[in-house]
Amino acid sequence: MEMFDKKLISIIVERVYRDQVVRLIEDSGASGFTEYTEISGKGRHGIRSDHGGLGGISGNLEIVSITGPEVAERILQGLSTMLDRGVVMVVYVADVKVIRNKHFD
């Protein structure tokens, strides 16, 4: 079976920044994304929970997109700009292989 190299970008960010991140992903040319809500965990700043939020605007979510390397670079540049402006987020990139090349342009 033929497989194709892509980049998986995961962004964990406060829910209030969701629309900015989604717009960045779409404007960068990604064919889509997946959003996971109700993200909780523990890190440098202690325990972070999605429970008891402010009307659904607080808490974290994860947005994941699989793209080609050129689109991934545009997304990462935009995320870097957001980080420079003080937006707190966790971003990681992984090399992945997919079986539907055109599905993840």
SVG drawing of the C-alpha trace seen along z (x, -y; Angstrom):
<svg xmlns="http://www.w3.org/2000/svg" viewBox="-23 -41 31 43">
<polyline fill="none" stroke="black" stroke-width="0.4" points="0.0,0.0 1.3,-3.4 1.6,-5.9 2.3,-9.7 4.3,-11.9 2.4,-14.7 2.7,-16.9 0.4,-16.6 0.1,-19.9 -1.5,-19.9 -2.4,-23.1 -3.7,-23.2 -5.0,-26.6 -7.5,-28.5 -11.0,-28.3 -11.2,-32.0 -8.5,-31.8 -10.4,-29.0 -11.7,-31.2 -8.2,-32.8 -6.5,-29.5 -9.2,-28.0 -9.1,-31.1 -5.3,-30.7 -5.5,-27.0 -8.1,-27.8 -6.3,-30.8 -3.1,-28.8 -4.7,-26.4 -5.3,-23.4 -8.1,-21.1 -9.5,-20.7 -9.0,-20.2 -10.3,-18.2 -11.3,-19.9 -11.2,-18.2 -13.0,-20.0 -13.0,-19.5 -9.2,-19.2 -7.7,-19.0 -4.3,-18.1 -1.4,-19.2 1.7,-21.1 4.1,-23.9 1.1,-26.0 -0.6,-23.3 -3.8,-21.4 -5.9,-22.8 -9.6,-21.7 -12.5,-22.5 -15.0,-22.1 -16.7,-25.1 -15.8,-27.4 -17.3,-30.8 -20.2,-30.0 -18.1,-27.8 -15.4,-30.4 -12.8,-29.3 -10.8,-26.1 -8.6,-24.5 -9.2,-22.8 -7.0,-20.9 -7.1,-21.6 -5.3,-19.1 -4.6,-19.4 -2.8,-17.1 -1.3,-19.0 1.5,-19.0 4.8,-20.7 4.2,-24.0 0.8,-24.5 2.3,-23.4 5.0,-26.0 2.4,-28.8 0.4,-27.6 3.5,-27.4 4.5,-30.9 1.1,-32.2 1.2,-30.4 4.6,-31.8 3.2,-35.3 0.4,-34.5 3.0,-33.2 5.0,-36.4 1.8,-38.4 1.6,-36.4 -1.0,-33.8 -0.2,-30.8 -0.5,-27.5 1.2,-24.1 2.1,-23.3 3.7,-20.1 4.4,-18.8 4.8,-15.2 5.7,-13.5 2.9,-11.1 2.0,-8.9 -1.5,-8.9 -3.1,-6.6 -5.2,-9.3 -2.7,-11.9 -5.2,-14.5 -7.4,-14.4 -4.6,-16.2 -3.3,-18.9"/>
</svg>
